[in-house]
Every structure is written in C-alpha cells, then in structure tokens.
Amino acid sequence: LFLVLALGHLVSAFRPSDIEQETVDWKAVGWIGLALTGLVGSIWLGGGFILGSTLLFALTARGFGRRALLKDICLGAIIGVLIFLMFNKLLTLALPQGPLERLF
C-alpha cells in the first residue's frame, strides 16, 4: 500500500502543472532557522526549555512578518511557562531545566 502511495506521489511531483510557483522568502526561512537554532542552543547550553521556547516563538513570529518583538518575547515566555508547568506538574514529565525552571 505504501509503495503504491509513494509511486503516486512521485508521479504527481514530476507532472507538469498550471499552478504558478511561489518564490521562496529566504529572509523568513533565515528567521525560522535562527529560531530553531536558538531553541537547540538554549537547551544545549543549559538555558532550559522556557528560554528556548521563548526564542522559538518570538523569532518564528518575526519570520512570519510580525514586528512586535518585545511583545512576542513576553507572550512566548508566558506560553513557555504554561507549557513547562503543564508537562512538569500535571503530566509529571521532565523537560530540559535551566535557571528559570528551577524557580518552579
């Protein structure tokens, strides 16, 4: 079954189409790449989940064209804390801890 789906996908990928191709916004790709690098770097360097998810949210929002960086950092921190508390306290699952997570 998967082989049939793979072959069908391969055929449709190389079939000529009348749909106009969109150009790639490399600036947005760069911001999102920086956001992912910030998340991984924060966790790897011991900054923790909250800092990493804050960077991920704020820089990804920037990549999608939002210009309110300070508001996005605050919103990302709130979302990061809520997700951390939900995983840590409700589900009793450990997320990478840094200095902020040790406060909870």
C-alpha positions in Angstrom: 0.0 0.0 0.0 2.8 2.4 0.9 4.6 1.6 -2.3 1.5 2.5 -4.4 1.2 5.8 -2.5 4.9 6.5 -2.9 4.7 5.9 -6.7 1.6 8.0 -7.0 3.3 10.8 -5.1 6.4 10.6 -7.3 4.3 10.7 -10.5 2.3 13.7 -9.3 5.5 15.5 -8.2 7.0 15.5 -11.7 3.8 16.0 -13.7 3.7 19.5 -15.3 1.2 21.8 -13.5 -0.5 25.0 -14.4 -0.2 26.3 -10.9 2.1 29.3 -10.5 5.2 28.6 -8.5 5.7 30.9 -5.5 9.1 32.4 -4.7 10.9 31.5 -1.5 11.2 34.2 1.1 14.8 33.4 2.3 14.6 36.1 5.0 11.7 34.3 6.6 13.5 31.0 6.3 16.5 32.5 8.0 14.5 33.8 10.9 12.9 30.4 11.4 16.2 28.7 11.1 17.6 31.1 13.8 14.6 30.3 16.0 15.3 26.6 15.8 19.0 27.2 16.4 18.0 29.3 19.4 15.9 26.6 20.9 18.5 23.9 20.4 21.3 26.2 21.6 19.4 27.2 24.7 18.7 23.6 25.7 22.3 22.5 24.9 23.9 25.4 26.8 21.7 24.8 29.9 19.3 27.7 29.4 16.3 25.4 29.7 13.0 24.9 28.0 11.4 28.2 28.8 14.1 30.3 27.4 14.3 28.1 24.3 10.6 28.1 23.6 10.5 31.9 24.2 13.2 32.3 21.5 11.4 29.9 19.2 8.1 31.7 19.5 9.5 35.3 19.1 11.8 34.6 16.2 9.3 32.5 14.4 6.7 35.3 14.7 9.3 37.6 13.3 9.9 35.2 10.4 6.1 35.4 9.6 6.3 39.2 9.4 5.3 40.3 12.9 7.3 43.3 14.1 6.4 43.5 17.8 9.5 41.6 19.1 9.2 42.7 22.8 5.5 41.6 22.9 6.4 38.3 21.2 9.1 37.7 23.8 6.7 38.3 26.6 4.0 36.1 25.0 6.5 33.4 24.2 7.7 33.4 27.9 4.1 33.1 29.2 3.4 30.2 26.8 6.7 28.6 27.7 6.0 28.8 31.4 2.5 27.4 31.0 3.7 24.5 28.8 6.5 23.8 31.3 4.1 23.7 34.2 1.6 21.6 32.4 4.3 19.0 31.5 6.2 19.2 34.8 3.3 19.4 37.3 0.3 17.8 35.6 1.9 15.1 33.4 5.0 14.7 35.7 7.2 14.6 32.6 10.6 16.2 32.7 11.6 19.0 30.2 15.1 20.4 30.0 15.7 22.6 33.0 17.6 25.8 33.2 17.7 28.6 35.8 14.1 29.7 35.2 12.7 26.2 35.5 14.4 25.7 38.9 12.2 28.5 40.3 9.2 26.3 39.9 
